């Protein structure tokens, strides 16, 4: 896949604005400030394809990026405390509406900050994906900010913190060093090429 050919397609603030699926979709989900935009930029070889912000809760739309025969879908970050209740409900409706819609959704990359115990919102999201039978992998972000021993401790802890952790693919990722980039690309490419041969 030529990641340099990725381009921004559209943003949607309301679920009913989103057109029907026309290509295979890979969605990226995670709480505010978990590093979703940085991850998308790193995977796609771009500095500012997805807008990175120091202000959590900045992505308040679903953003679609077109890459060859797939769409990369950036879901709004959830769990940001300083947002009004109505805004939180709108985000929830947007995310849930998208994930429950009859879309050509191949996989969700669910981002979790590797350094910390998953938040209640993270666990809620993971349970939602399991219950909805939506295929997903977990991407553990900010891996470069941890020492080897800390990583080992967090790996062990995650086995009891995340439901069905031993059955879930988890990728350790760093936007700084590029760790995990190839693994994520390989998953996208193998699913996308399977779809083409069907």
Secondary structure, DSSP 8 states (H G I E B T S, - for coil): --GGG-EEEEEESSGGG-----SEEEEEEEBTTSSHHHHHHHHTT-SSSS---SSTT---SEEEEEETTEEEEE---B--TTS-HHHHHHHHHHHHHHHHSS--EEEEEEEEETTS---HHHHHHHHHHHHTT--EEEEEE-GGGS-HHHHHHHHHHHHHHSTTGGGS-EEE--TTT-TTHHHHHHHHHHHHHHHHH-
